[in-house]
Amino acid sequence: MKEKVLIVYDISEDEVRDEVRDYLKNMGGRWLQYSVFELELEQDLLEEVAGVLRRILRKGTGDIRILRPCKRCYTEITHITTRRRDLTEWKPPRII
C-alpha cells in the first residue's frame, strides 16, 4: 500500500543538497519548496529511500526528516498560495 510522505532537509553543502534533491526527483518526488519534497511510496521502498538518504547525508552536514502524516492529517493540510502554477493546478470545489 502506498503512503504519502513529506521529506524535509537542511543540508549545508551544495553538492550534498543537490544529490539529495536529484535522488528525490528520480524517485518520483514532487518538489514543493526549496527543501521539501512529497513522495508516494510503498513501505519497503520508503525504507530503501531512508537508507539511501542516510548514505548521501554522511557526505556532509545537516539533517533530513521524513514525515508520515496519516491520511486524515494529510487531508487537513491547508495550502495558501499566490503562485500562478499552484493556482492553475487548483480545482475549486463543486458547488451544488
N, CA, C and O atoms as a CHARMM CRD file, in Angstrom:
* protein
*
  384
    1    1 MET  N      0.83600  -1.17700   0.00000 PROA 1      0.00000
    2    1 MET  CA     0.00000   0.00000   0.00000 PROA 1      0.00000
    3    1 MET  C      0.88700   1.24900   0.00000 PROA 1      0.00000
    4    1 MET  O      1.81500   1.36500   0.80000 PROA 1      0.00000
    5    2 LYS  N      0.58900   2.16400  -0.89500 PROA 2      0.00000
    6    2 LYS  CA     1.39400   3.38500  -0.98800 PROA 2      0.00000
    7    2 LYS  C      1.01300   4.36200   0.10600 PROA 2      0.00000
    8    2 LYS  O     -0.13100   4.42300   0.55500 PROA 2      0.00000
    9    3 GLU  N      2.00800   5.11900   0.51500 PROA 3      0.00000
   10    3 GLU  CA     1.84300   6.08600   1.58500 PROA 3      0.00000
   11    3 GLU  C      2.47300   7.40400   1.13900 PROA 3      0.00000
   12    3 GLU  O      3.57700   7.41600   0.59400 PROA 3      0.00000
   13    4 LYS  N      1.77000   8.50900   1.37300 PROA 4      0.00000
   14    4 LYS  CA     2.34200   9.81200   1.06000 PROA 4      0.00000
   15    4 LYS  C      3.25200  10.22900   2.20600 PROA 4      0.00000
   16    4 LYS  O      2.89400  10.10400   3.37700 PROA 4      0.00000
   17    5 VAL  N      4.42900  10.72500   1.85300 PROA 5      0.00000
   18    5 VAL  CA     5.36900  11.21200   2.85700 PROA 5      0.00000
   19    5 VAL  C      5.90700  12.56900   2.41300 PROA 5      0.00000
   20    5 VAL  O      5.95200  12.88000   1.22300 PROA 5      0.00000
   21    6 LEU  N      6.30700  13.35700   3.38400 PROA 6      0.00000
   22    6 LEU  CA     6.99500  14.61700   3.12800 PROA 6      0.00000
   23    6 LEU  C      8.42500  14.44900   3.59800 PROA 6      0.00000
   24    6 LEU  O      8.67300  13.94700   4.69400 PROA 6      0.00000
   25    7 ILE  N      9.36300  14.86800   2.76800 PROA 7      0.00000
   26    7 ILE  CA    10.77300  14.81300   3.13800 PROA 7      0.00000
   27    7 ILE  C     11.28800  16.24200   3.16500 PROA 7      0.00000
   28    7 ILE  O     11.21200  16.97500   2.17900 PROA 7      0.00000
   29    8 VAL  N     11.81200  16.61100   4.32200 PROA 8      0.00000
   30    8 VAL  CA    12.27900  17.97100   4.57700 PROA 8      0.00000
   31    8 VAL  C     13.75700  17.87800   4.94700 PROA 8      0.00000
   32    8 VAL  O     14.13900  17.04100   5.76400 PROA 8      0.00000
   33    9 TYR  N     14.58100  18.72500   4.35700 PROA 9      0.00000
   34    9 TYR  CA    16.00400  18.63100   4.65800 PROA 9      0.00000
   35    9 TYR  C     16.62600  20.01400   4.79800 PROA 9      0.00000
   36    9 TYR  O     16.16100  20.99900   4.22500 PROA 9      0.00000
   37   10 ASP  N     17.69800  20.04300   5.58500 PROA 10     0.00000
   38   10 ASP  CA    18.50100  21.24100   5.78800 PROA 10     0.00000
   39   10 ASP  C     19.95200  20.77700   5.75300 PROA 10     0.00000
   40   10 ASP  O     20.45900  20.21700   6.72500 PROA 10     0.00000
   41   11 ILE  N     20.61000  21.01300   4.63300 PROA 11     0.00000
   42   11 ILE  CA    21.96100  20.49000   4.40000 PROA 11     0.00000
   43   11 ILE  C     22.87400  21.64900   4.01500 PROA 11     0.00000
   44   11 ILE  O     22.53300  22.45900   3.15200 PROA 11     0.00000
   45   12 SER  N     24.03700  21.72100   4.66300 PROA 12     0.00000
   46   12 SER  CA    24.95600  22.85100   4.46900 PROA 12     0.00000
   47   12 SER  C     25.65400  22.84600   3.10900 PROA 12     0.00000
   48   12 SER  O     25.76800  23.89500   2.47400 PROA 12     0.00000
   49   13 GLU  N     26.11500  21.70300   2.66000 PROA 13     0.00000
   50   13 GLU  CA    26.91400  21.62400   1.44100 PROA 13     0.00000
   51   13 GLU  C     26.04200  21.54800   0.18900 PROA 13     0.00000
   52   13 GLU  O     25.13600  20.72000   0.09900 PROA 13     0.00000
   53   14 ASP  N     26.33000  22.42300  -0.77100 PROA 14     0.00000
   54   14 ASP  CA    25.55400  22.46600  -2.01500 PROA 14     0.00000
   55   14 ASP  C     25.54200  21.12200  -2.74500 PROA 14     0.00000
   56   14 ASP  O     24.49800  20.68000  -3.22300 PROA 14     0.00000
   57   15 GLU  N     26.71700  20.46900  -2.82800 PROA 15     0.00000
   58   15 GLU  CA    26.81200  19.22100  -3.58400 PROA 15     0.00000
   59   15 GLU  C     25.94100  18.12700  -2.96700 PROA 15     0.00000
   60   15 GLU  O     25.27200  17.37600  -3.67700 PROA 15     0.00000
   61   16 VAL  N     25.96100  18.04900  -1.65400 PROA 16     0.00000
   62   16 VAL  CA    25.16600  17.02900  -0.96500 PROA 16     0.00000
   63   16 VAL  C     23.68300  17.35200  -1.10000 PROA 16     0.00000
   64   16 VAL  O     22.87300  16.46100  -1.35300 PROA 16     0.00000
   65   17 ARG  N     23.33000  18.61000  -0.93500 PROA 17     0.00000
   66   17 ARG  CA    21.92900  19.04800  -1.08200 PROA 17     0.00000
   67   17 ARG  C     21.43200  18.75100  -2.50000 PROA 17     0.00000
   68   17 ARG  O     20.30900  18.28100  -2.67800 PROA 17     0.00000
   69   18 ASP  N     22.26500  19.02400  -3.50400 PROA 18     0.00000
   70   18 ASP  CA    21.89700  18.73800  -4.89200 PROA 18     0.00000
   71   18 ASP  C     21.70000  17.24100  -5.12200 PROA 18     0.00000
   72   18 ASP  O     20.79500  16.83400  -5.85100 PROA 18     0.00000
   73   19 GLU  N     22.54200  16.43000  -4.50300 PROA 19     0.00000
   74   19 GLU  CA    22.43100  14.97900  -4.66200 PROA 19     0.00000
   75   19 GLU  C     21.11900  14.47200  -4.03900 PROA 19     0.00000
   76   19 GLU  O     20.44700  13.61300  -4.61100 PROA 19     0.00000
   77   20 VAL  N     20.76800  15.00200  -2.88300 PROA 20     0.00000
   78   20 VAL  CA    19.50300  14.63300  -2.24800 PROA 20     0.00000
   79   20 VAL  C     18.34000  15.04400  -3.13700 PROA 20     0.00000
   80   20 VAL  O     17.42600  14.25200  -3.36700 PROA 20     0.00000
   81   21 ARG  N     18.36400  16.26500  -3.63700 PROA 21     0.00000
   82   21 ARG  CA    17.28400  16.77400  -4.48800 PROA 21     0.00000
   83   21 ARG  C     17.14100  15.92300  -5.75300 PROA 21     0.00000
   84   21 ARG  O     16.03000  15.55300  -6.13000 PROA 21     0.00000
   85   22 ASP  N     18.26100  15.61400  -6.40400 PROA 22     0.00000
   86   22 ASP  CA    18.22000  14.80200  -7.62400 PROA 22     0.00000
   87   22 ASP  C     17.68300  13.39800  -7.34300 PROA 22     0.00000
   88   22 ASP  O     16.90300  12.85300  -8.12500 PROA 22     0.00000
   89   23 TYR  N     18.10500  12.82600  -6.22900 PROA 23     0.00000
   90   23 TYR  CA    17.64100  11.49100  -5.87600 PROA 23     0.00000
   91   23 TYR  C     16.12300  11.48700  -5.65500 PROA 23     0.00000
   92   23 TYR  O     15.42000  10.60500  -6.15000 PROA 23     0.00000
   93   24 LEU  N     15.63000  12.46700  -4.91500 PROA 24     0.00000
   94   24 LEU  CA    14.19100  12.52500  -4.63800 PROA 24     0.00000
   95   24 LEU  C     13.38800  12.76500  -5.91700 PROA 24     0.00000
   96   24 LEU  O     12.30900  12.19600  -6.08000 PROA 24     0.00000
   97   25 LYS  N     13.89900  13.59800  -6.82200 PROA 25     0.00000
   98   25 LYS  CA    13.22200  13.79700  -8.11600 PROA 25     0.00000
   99   25 LYS  C     13.16100  12.48100  -8.88400 PROA 25     0.00000
  100   25 LYS  O     12.12200  12.13100  -9.44500 PROA 25     0.00000
  101   26 ASN  N     14.28500  11.74900  -8.90700 PROA 26     0.00000
  102   26 ASN  CA    14.34800  10.47500  -9.63300 PROA 26     0.00000
  103   26 ASN  C     13.43200   9.42000  -9.02600 PROA 26     0.00000
  104   26 ASN  O     13.02200   8.48700  -9.71700 PROA 26     0.00000
  105   27 MET  N     13.11000   9.55300  -7.76200 PROA 27     0.00000
  106   27 MET  CA    12.20700   8.61800  -7.08800 PROA 27     0.00000
  107   27 MET  C     10.74300   9.01900  -7.30300 PROA 27     0.00000
  108   27 MET  O      9.83900   8.40600  -6.73400 PROA 27     0.00000
  109   28 GLY  N     10.51700  10.03900  -8.11700 PROA 28     0.00000
  110   28 GLY  CA     9.15500  10.47100  -8.40800 PROA 28     0.00000
  111   28 GLY  C      8.64900  11.53200  -7.45700 PROA 28     0.00000
  112   28 GLY  O      7.45200  11.81600  -7.41000 PROA 28     0.00000
  113   29 GLY  N      9.55700  12.11600  -6.70100 PROA 29     0.00000
  114   29 GLY  CA     9.17200  13.14700  -5.74200 PROA 29     0.00000
  115   29 GLY  C      8.68800  14.41200  -6.42100 PROA 29     0.00000
  116   29 GLY  O      9.14500  14.77900  -7.50400 PROA 29     0.00000
  117   30 ARG  N      7.76700  15.05700  -5.76900 PROA 30     0.00000
  118   30 ARG  CA     7.24100  16.34800  -6.24500 PROA 30     0.00000
  119   30 ARG  C      7.83700  17.43500  -5.37100 PROA 30     0.00000
  120   30 ARG  O      7.66000  17.43500  -4.15300 PROA 30     0.00000
  121   31 TRP  N      8.54000  18.35300  -5.99900 PROA 31     0.00000
  122   31 TRP  CA     9.21500  19.43500  -5.28400 PROA 31     0.00000
  123   31 TRP  C      8.18700  20.47300  -4.87200 PROA 31     0.00000
  124   31 TRP  O      7.55200  21.09600  -5.72300 PROA 31     0.00000
  125   32 LEU  N      8.01800  20.66400  -3.55200 PROA 32     0.00000
  126   32 LEU  CA     7.03000  21.61700  -3.05400 PROA 32     0.00000
  127   32 LEU  C      7.64700  22.96800  -2.73800 PROA 32     0.00000
  128   32 LEU  O      7.08300  24.01400  -3.06000 PROA 32     0.00000
  129   33 GLN  N      8.80400  22.93200  -2.10700 PROA 33     0.00000
  130   33 GLN  CA     9.53200  24.14600  -1.74800 PROA 33     0.00000
  131   33 GLN  C     11.00600  23.81900  -1.80700 PROA 33     0.00000
  132   33 GLN  O     11.38200  22.68400  -2.09900 PROA 33     0.00000
  133   34 TYR  N     11.85300  24.81200  -1.53000 PROA 34     0.00000
  134   34 TYR  CA    13.29500  24.64300  -1.71400 PROA 34     0.00000
  135   34 TYR  C     13.82600  23.34400  -1.10900 PROA 34     0.00000
  136   34 TYR  O     14.58400  22.63400  -1.76900 PROA 34     0.00000
  137   35 SER  N     13.46000  23.02300   0.09400 PROA 35     0.00000
  138   35 SER  CA    13.97300  21.81400   0.75600 PROA 35     0.00000
  139   35 SER  C     12.84600  20.88900   1.20500 PROA 35     0.00000
  140   35 SER  O     12.95000  20.24600   2.25000 PROA 35     0.00000
  141   36 VAL  N     11.77800  20.82000   0.42600 PROA 36     0.00000
  142   36 VAL  CA    10.63500  19.98700   0.78700 PROA 36     0.00000
  143   36 VAL  C     10.14800  19.21700  -0.44500 PROA 36     0.00000
  144   36 VAL  O      9.87700  19.80500  -1.49200 PROA 36     0.00000
  145   37 PHE  N     10.04500  17.89700  -0.30000 PROA 37     0.00000
  146   37 PHE  CA     9.52500  17.03800  -1.35500 PROA 37     0.00000
  147   37 PHE  C      8.36000  16.22400  -0.82500 PROA 37     0.00000
  148   37 PHE  O      8.28700  15.90900   0.36200 PROA 37     0.00000
  149   38 GLU  N      7.45500  15.89100  -1.72500 PROA 38     0.00000
  150   38 GLU  CA     6.34600  14.98900  -1.42300 PROA 38     0.00000
  151   38 GLU  C      6.52700  13.75200  -2.29400 PROA 38     0.00000
  152   38 GLU  O      6.74200  13.85900  -3.50200 PROA 38     0.00000
  153   39 LEU  N      6.43700  12.57900  -1.67400 PROA 39     0.00000
  154   39 LEU  CA     6.54700  11.32300  -2.40700 PROA 39     0.00000
  155   39 LEU  C      5.40900  10.40000  -2.00600 PROA 39     0.00000
  156   39 LEU  O      4.86000  10.50500  -0.90900 PROA 39     0.00000
  157   40 GLU  N      5.06500   9.49800  -2.91000 PROA 40     0.00000
  158   40 GLU  CA     4.09100   8.45400  -2.61200 PROA 40     0.00000
  159   40 GLU  C      4.79600   7.13000  -2.86300 PROA 40     0.00000
  160   40 GLU  O      5.11400   6.79100  -4.00300 PROA 40     0.00000
  161   41 LEU  N      5.04000   6.37700  -1.77600 PROA 41     0.00000
  162   41 LEU  CA     5.87700   5.18900  -1.85800 PROA 41     0.00000
  163   41 LEU  C      5.26600   4.00200  -1.12100 PROA 41     0.00000
  164   41 LEU  O      4.48900   4.16400  -0.18000 PROA 41     0.00000
  165   42 GLU  N      5.63500   2.81600  -1.57000 PROA 42     0.00000
  166   42 GLU  CA     5.33400   1.59600  -0.82100 PROA 42     0.00000
  167   42 GLU  C      6.23500   1.57800   0.41000 PROA 42     0.00000
  168   42 GLU  O      7.31200   2.17600   0.39800 PROA 42     0.00000
  169   43 GLN  N      5.80400   0.89600   1.47200 PROA 43     0.00000
  170   43 GLN  CA     6.54600   0.85900   2.73200 PROA 43     0.00000
  171   43 GLN  C      7.97900   0.36400   2.54500 PROA 43     0.00000
  172   43 GLN  O      8.91500   0.96900   3.06700 PROA 43     0.00000
  173   44 ASP  N      8.16200  -0.74700   1.79400 PROA 44     0.00000
  174   44 ASP  CA     9.51300  -1.27800   1.62700 PROA 44     0.00000
  175   44 ASP  C     10.40600  -0.30800   0.85600 PROA 44     0.00000
  176   44 ASP  O     11.60300  -0.22500   1.13000 PROA 44     0.00000
  177   45 LEU  N      9.85000   0.41600  -0.09000 PROA 45     0.00000
  178   45 LEU  CA    10.61800   1.39900  -0.84200 PROA 45     0.00000
  179   45 LEU  C     10.95800   2.60100   0.03400 PROA 45     0.00000
  180   45 LEU  O     12.02300   3.19800  -0.12200 PROA 45     0.00000
  181   46 LEU  N     10.07400   2.95600   0.94300 PROA 46     0.00000
  182   46 LEU  CA    10.33500   4.05600   1.86400 PROA 46     0.00000
  183   46 LEU  C     11.55400   3.75200   2.73100 PROA 46     0.00000
  184   46 LEU  O     12.36800   4.63800   2.99000 PROA 46     0.00000
  185   47 GLU  N     11.67900   2.52600   3.17200 PROA 47     0.00000
  186   47 GLU  CA    12.84200   2.12400   3.97600 PROA 47     0.00000
  187   47 GLU  C     14.12200   2.21600   3.15000 PROA 47     0.00000
  188   47 GLU  O     15.16700   2.62700   3.65500 PROA 47     0.00000
  189   48 GLU  N     14.03500   1.83200   1.88100 PROA 48     0.00000
  190   48 GLU  CA    15.19000   1.93100   0.97500 PROA 48     0.00000
  191   48 GLU  C     15.57900   3.39300   0.76200 PROA 48     0.00000
  192   48 GLU  O     16.76200   3.73200   0.80400 PROA 48     0.00000
  193   49 VAL  N     14.59200   4.25800   0.53600 PROA 49     0.00000
  194   49 VAL  CA    14.84200   5.68800   0.34700 PROA 49     0.00000
  195   49 VAL  C     15.52600   6.26500   1.58000 PROA 49     0.00000
  196   49 VAL  O     16.48100   7.03300   1.45500 PROA 49     0.00000
  197   50 ALA  N     15.05200   5.90600   2.76200 PROA 50     0.00000
  198   50 ALA  CA    15.66500   6.39400   4.00100 PROA 50     0.00000
  199   50 ALA  C     17.13000   5.96700   4.08600 PROA 50     0.00000
  200   50 ALA  O     17.98300   6.75000   4.50500 PROA 50     0.00000
  201   51 GLY  N     17.42100   4.73600   3.69200 PROA 51     0.00000
  202   51 GLY  CA    18.80500   4.25200   3.71100 PROA 51     0.00000
  203   51 GLY  C     19.69700   5.01000   2.74400 PROA 51     0.00000
  204   51 GLY  O     20.81900   5.37700   3.09300 PROA 51     0.00000
  205   52 VAL  N     19.21000   5.24800   1.53200 PROA 52     0.00000
  206   52 VAL  CA    19.99600   5.99900   0.54100 PROA 52     0.00000
  207   52 VAL  C     20.22400   7.43100   1.03000 PROA 52     0.00000
  208   52 VAL  O     21.33700   7.94900   0.93300 PROA 52     0.00000
  209   53 LEU  N     19.17500   8.07200   1.55400 PROA 53     0.00000
  210   53 LEU  CA    19.33000   9.43900   2.05600 PROA 53     0.00000
  211   53 LEU  C     20.33500   9.49200   3.20700 PROA 53     0.00000
  212   53 LEU  O     21.11400  10.44000   3.31000 PROA 53     0.00000
  213   54 ARG  N     20.32000   8.48200   4.06500 PROA 54     0.00000
  214   54 ARG  CA    21.28300   8.41400   5.17300 PROA 54     0.00000
  215   54 ARG  C     22.71400   8.36900   4.62800 PROA 54     0.00000
  216   54 ARG  O     23.59900   9.06300   5.12900 PROA 54     0.00000
  217   55 ARG  N     22.93200   7.54200   3.59000 PROA 55     0.00000
  218   55 ARG  CA    24.27600   7.42500   2.99500 PROA 55     0.00000
  219   55 ARG  C     24.70700   8.73700   2.33800 PROA 55     0.00000
  220   55 ARG  O     25.86100   9.14700   2.46600 PROA 55     0.00000
  221   56 ILE  N     23.78700   9.39400   1.63700 PROA 56     0.00000
  222   56 ILE  CA    24.12400  10.67300   0.99500 PROA 56     0.00000
  223   56 ILE  C     24.45800  11.71700   2.05700 PROA 56     0.00000
  224   56 ILE  O     25.42900  12.45800   1.90600 PROA 56     0.00000
  225   57 LEU  N     23.67600  11.78600   3.11800 PROA 57     0.00000
  226   57 LEU  CA    23.86900  12.80700   4.14700 PROA 57     0.00000
  227   57 LEU  C     25.20500  12.65500   4.86800 PROA 57     0.00000
  228   57 LEU  O     25.75400  13.64200   5.35600 PROA 57     0.00000
  229   58 ARG  N     25.73500  11.43900   4.94400 PROA 58     0.00000
  230   58 ARG  CA    27.04100  11.22600   5.59600 PROA 58     0.00000
  231   58 ARG  C     28.16800  11.97400   4.89700 PROA 58     0.00000
  232   58 ARG  O     29.24000  12.14900   5.47500 PROA 58     0.00000
  233   59 LYS  N     27.94500  12.41600   3.66800 PROA 59     0.00000
  234   59 LYS  CA    28.95700  13.16300   2.91200 PROA 59     0.00000
  235   59 LYS  C     29.02900  14.62500   3.34900 PROA 59     0.00000
  236   59 LYS  O     29.93800  15.34700   2.94100 PROA 59     0.00000
  237   60 GLY  N     28.07900  15.06500   4.17200 PROA 60     0.00000
  238   60 GLY  CA    28.02300  16.47500   4.55500 PROA 60     0.00000
  239   60 GLY  C     27.48400  16.65500   5.95500 PROA 60     0.00000
  240   60 GLY  O     27.55100  15.75900   6.79600 PROA 60     0.00000
  241   61 THR  N     26.94500  17.84800   6.18300 PROA 61     0.00000
  242   61 THR  CA    26.40800  18.21400   7.48800 PROA 61     0.00000
  243   61 THR  C     24.97300  18.67900   7.31300 PROA 61     0.00000
  244   61 THR  O     24.67600  19.47700   6.42300 PROA 61     0.00000
  245   62 GLY  N     24.09100  18.18300   8.15700 PROA 62     0.00000
  246   62 GLY  CA    22.70500  18.61900   8.09200 PROA 62     0.00000
  247   62 GLY  C     21.77200  17.57400   8.63600 PROA 62     0.00000
  248   62 GLY  O     22.18700  16.67400   9.36600 PROA 62     0.00000
  249   63 ASP  N     20.50700  17.69100   8.27900 PROA 63     0.00000
  250   63 ASP  CA    19.53800  16.68600   8.69900 PROA 63     0.00000
  251   63 ASP  C     18.43800  16.54600   7.66300 PROA 63     0.00000
  252   63 ASP  O     18.17800  17.44000   6.85800 PROA 63     0.00000
  253   64 ILE  N     17.80500  15.38300   7.72000 PROA 64     0.00000
  254   64 ILE  CA    16.69300  15.04800   6.83400 PROA 64     0.00000
  255   64 ILE  C     15.59500  14.49300   7.72500 PROA 64     0.00000
  256   64 ILE  O     15.84400  13.65100   8.58800 PROA 64     0.00000
  257   65 ARG  N     14.38800  14.96900   7.50800 PROA 65     0.00000
  258   65 ARG  CA    13.23400  14.45600   8.25300 PROA 65     0.00000
  259   65 ARG  C     12.23800  13.85700   7.27000 PROA 65     0.00000
  260   65 ARG  O     11.91900  14.45900   6.24500 PROA 65     0.00000
  261   66 ILE  N     11.75700  12.67500   7.59200 PROA 66     0.00000
  262   66 ILE  CA    10.73900  12.01200   6.79200 PROA 66     0.00000
  263   66 ILE  C      9.46100  12.03800   7.62100 PROA 66     0.00000
  264   66 ILE  O      9.36600  11.39500   8.66700 PROA 66     0.00000
  265   67 LEU  N      8.48900  12.78700   7.13700 PROA 67     0.00000
  266   67 LEU  CA     7.22600  12.95500   7.84600 PROA 67     0.00000
  267   67 LEU  C      6.18000  12.06100   7.21200 PROA 67     0.00000
  268   67 LEU  O      6.00600  12.06100   5.99400 PROA 67     0.00000
  269   68 ARG  N      5.48100  11.29300   8.04800 PROA 68     0.00000
  270   68 ARG  CA     4.48400  10.33900   7.56000 PROA 68     0.00000
  271   68 ARG  C      3.12400  10.65700   8.17100 PROA 68     0.00000
  272   68 ARG  O      2.66500   9.94500   9.06400 PROA 68     0.00000
  273   69 PRO  N      2.47500  11.72500   7.69600 PROA 69     0.00000
  274   69 PRO  CA     1.15700  12.04700   8.26000 PROA 69     0.00000
  275   69 PRO  C      0.13000  10.98700   7.87700 PROA 69     0.00000
  276   69 PRO  O      0.18700  10.41900   6.78600 PROA 69     0.00000
  277   70 CYS  N     -0.80800  10.72800   8.78300 PROA 70     0.00000
  278   70 CYS  CA    -1.87700   9.78200   8.46500 PROA 70     0.00000
  279   70 CYS  C     -2.75300  10.39400   7.35900 PROA 70     0.00000
  280   70 CYS  O     -2.65900  11.58800   7.07700 PROA 70     0.00000
  281   71 LYS  N     -3.59300   9.57400   6.74600 PROA 71     0.00000
  282   71 LYS  CA    -4.44400  10.05600   5.65300 PROA 71     0.00000
  283   71 LYS  C     -5.31100  11.22700   6.09900 PROA 71     0.00000
  284   71 LYS  O     -5.44000  12.21800   5.38000 PROA 71     0.00000
  285   72 ARG  N     -5.89900  11.11500   7.27000 PROA 72     0.00000
  286   72 ARG  CA    -6.76100  12.19100   7.76200 PROA 72     0.00000
  287   72 ARG  C     -5.95500  13.47000   7.95700 PROA 72     0.00000
  288   72 ARG  O     -6.38200  14.54900   7.54700 PROA 72     0.00000
  289   73 CYS  N     -4.79000  13.34400   8.58300 PROA 73     0.00000
  290   73 CYS  CA    -3.94900  14.52500   8.80000 PROA 73     0.00000
  291   73 CYS  C     -3.53500  15.14400   7.46500 PROA 73     0.00000
  292   73 CYS  O     -3.48800  16.36700   7.33000 PROA 73     0.00000
  293   74 TYR  N     -3.23700  14.30000   6.48600 PROA 74     0.00000
  294   74 TYR  CA    -2.80700  14.79800   5.17900 PROA 74     0.00000
  295   74 TYR  C     -3.91500  15.61400   4.52400 PROA 74     0.00000
  296   74 TYR  O     -3.64600  16.64200   3.90300 PROA 74     0.00000
  297   75 THR  N     -5.14600  15.16600   4.65900 PROA 75     0.00000
  298   75 THR  CA    -6.25000  15.90500   4.04600 PROA 75     0.00000
  299   75 THR  C     -6.53900  17.20400   4.78100 PROA 75     0.00000
  300   75 THR  O     -7.21600  18.07900   4.24200 PROA 75     0.00000
  301   76 GLU  N     -6.03800  17.34500   6.00100 PROA 76     0.00000
  302   76 GLU  CA    -6.25400  18.56000   6.79000 PROA 76     0.00000
  303   76 GLU  C     -5.21200  19.64300   6.51000 PROA 76     0.00000
  304   76 GLU  O     -5.29700  20.73700   7.06900 PROA 76     0.00000
  305   77 ILE  N     -4.23500  19.35700   5.65700 PROA 77     0.00000
  306   77 ILE  CA    -3.20200  20.34200   5.34100 PROA 77     0.00000
  307   77 ILE  C     -3.83400  21.48800   4.55800 PROA 77     0.00000
  308   77 ILE  O     -4.52700  21.25800   3.56700 PROA 77     0.00000
  309   78 THR  N     -3.60000  22.70200   4.99700 PROA 78     0.00000
  310   78 THR  CA    -4.10500  23.88500   4.31000 PROA 78     0.00000
  311   78 THR  C     -2.98500  24.46700   3.45800 PROA 78     0.00000
  312   78 THR  O     -1.88300  24.70700   3.95200 PROA 78     0.00000
  313   79 HSD  N     -3.26400  24.69100   2.19200 PROA 79     0.00000
  314   79 HSD  CA    -2.27300  25.25300   1.26200 PROA 79     0.00000
  315   79 HSD  C     -2.76100  26.62800   0.83100 PROA 79     0.00000
  316   79 HSD  O     -3.80400  26.75900   0.19000 PROA 79     0.00000
  317   80 ILE  N     -2.00000  27.63800   1.18800 PROA 80     0.00000
  318   80 ILE  CA    -2.32300  29.01700   0.81400 PROA 80     0.00000
  319   80 ILE  C     -1.23000  29.47900  -0.14300 PROA 80     0.00000
  320   80 ILE  O     -0.04600  29.39000   0.18100 PROA 80     0.00000
  321   81 THR  N     -1.61100  29.96700  -1.30600 PROA 81     0.00000
  322   81 THR  CA    -0.60600  30.33500  -2.30100 PROA 81     0.00000
  323   81 THR  C     -1.06500  31.50500  -3.15700 PROA 81     0.00000
  324   81 THR  O     -2.25900  31.77400  -3.28700 PROA 81     0.00000
  325   82 THR  N     -0.09900  32.18900  -3.73200 PROA 82     0.00000
  326   82 THR  CA    -0.36000  33.18300  -4.76200 PROA 82     0.00000
  327   82 THR  C      0.45100  32.84800  -6.01700 PROA 82     0.00000
  328   82 THR  O      0.44800  33.61300  -6.98200 PROA 82     0.00000
  329   83 ARG  N      1.14100  31.70900  -6.00500 PROA 83     0.00000
  330   83 ARG  CA     1.93800  31.30400  -7.16500 PROA 83     0.00000
  331   83 ARG  C      1.02700  30.86500  -8.29200 PROA 83     0.00000
  332   83 ARG  O      0.12400  30.05200  -8.09500 PROA 83     0.00000
  333   84 ARG  N      1.26700  31.40100  -9.46000 PROA 84     0.00000
  334   84 ARG  CA     0.44400  31.11400 -10.62000 PROA 84     0.00000
  335   84 ARG  C      0.37800  29.61400 -10.91000 PROA 84     0.00000
  336   84 ARG  O     -0.70400  29.09500 -11.18200 PROA 84     0.00000
  337   85 ARG  N      1.50900  28.90700 -10.85700 PROA 85     0.00000
  338   85 ARG  CA     1.49900  27.46700 -11.17000 PROA 85     0.00000
  339   85 ARG  C      0.63600  26.69900 -10.18900 PROA 85     0.00000
  340   85 ARG  O     -0.02800  25.73800 -10.57800 PROA 85     0.00000
  341   86 ASP  N      0.62900  27.10400  -8.90600 PROA 86     0.00000
  342   86 ASP  CA    -0.21300  26.42700  -7.91700 PROA 86     0.00000
  343   86 ASP  C     -1.67900  26.74000  -8.16000 PROA 86     0.00000
  344   86 ASP  O     -2.54000  25.87600  -7.99200 PROA 86     0.00000
  345   87 LEU  N     -1.96200  27.97100  -8.55400 PROA 87     0.00000
  346   87 LEU  CA    -3.34600  28.35700  -8.79000 PROA 87     0.00000
  347   87 LEU  C     -3.92300  27.64700 -10.01200 PROA 87     0.00000
  348   87 LEU  O     -5.11000  27.32100 -10.02900 PROA 87     0.00000
  349   88 THR  N     -3.10200  27.40200 -11.03100 PROA 88     0.00000
  350   88 THR  CA    -3.60800  26.72400 -12.22200 PROA 88     0.00000
  351   88 THR  C     -3.87000  25.25500 -11.94700 PROA 88     0.00000
  352   88 THR  O     -4.68900  24.64700 -12.63600 PROA 88     0.00000
  353   89 GLU  N     -3.19800  24.65800 -10.95500 PROA 89     0.00000
  354   89 GLU  CA    -3.42600  23.25900 -10.61200 PROA 89     0.00000
  355   89 GLU  C     -4.61800  23.10100  -9.67400 PROA 89     0.00000
  356   89 GLU  O     -5.16500  22.00500  -9.55600 PROA 89     0.00000
  357   90 TRP  N     -5.02600  24.16300  -9.01300 PROA 90     0.00000
  358   90 TRP  CA    -6.08600  24.08900  -8.02500 PROA 90     0.00000
  359   90 TRP  C     -7.42900  23.94400  -8.70000 PROA 90     0.00000
  360   90 TRP  O     -7.73400  24.64300  -9.66600 PROA 90     0.00000
  361   91 LYS  N     -8.21600  23.04300  -8.19100 PROA 91     0.00000
  362   91 LYS  CA    -9.57000  22.82900  -8.72600 PROA 91     0.00000
  363   91 LYS  C    -10.55700  23.27000  -7.64700 PROA 91     0.00000
  364   91 LYS  O    -10.56400  22.70200  -6.55500 PROA 91     0.00000
  365   92 PRO  N    -11.38300  24.26600  -7.93400 PROA 92     0.00000
  366   92 PRO  CA   -12.34300  24.71700  -6.92500 PROA 92     0.00000
  367   92 PRO  C    -13.36300  23.63500  -6.61700 PROA 92     0.00000
  368   92 PRO  O    -13.65000  22.79900  -7.47500 PROA 92     0.00000
  369   93 PRO  N    -13.91400  23.63300  -5.41500 PROA 93     0.00000
  370   93 PRO  CA   -14.92700  22.62600  -5.08600 PROA 93     0.00000
  371   93 PRO  C    -16.18000  22.83400  -5.94500 PROA 93     0.00000
  372   93 PRO  O    -16.50800  23.95300  -6.34100 PROA 93     0.00000
  373   94 ARG  N    -16.85000  21.74600  -6.21300 PROA 94     0.00000
  374   94 ARG  CA   -18.09400  21.81800  -6.98300 PROA 94     0.00000
  375   94 ARG  C    -19.19100  22.36800  -6.10600 PROA 94     0.00000
  376   94 ARG  O    -19.40200  21.88600  -4.99300 PROA 94     0.00000
  377   95 ILE  N    -19.88500  23.36500  -6.59300 PROA 95     0.00000
  378   95 ILE  CA   -20.97500  23.97600  -5.82500 PROA 95     0.00000
  379   95 ILE  C    -22.29100  23.43000  -6.35200 PROA 95     0.00000
  380   95 ILE  O    -22.55800  23.46800  -7.55300 PROA 95     0.00000
  381   96 ILE  N    -23.10400  22.92400  -5.44300 PROA 96     0.00000
  382   96 ILE  CA   -24.39100  22.30400  -5.83300 PROA 96     0.00000
  383   96 ILE  C    -25.52600  23.20300  -5.41100 PROA 96     0.00000
  384   96 ILE  O    -26.69000  22.87700  -5.63900 PROA 96     0.00000
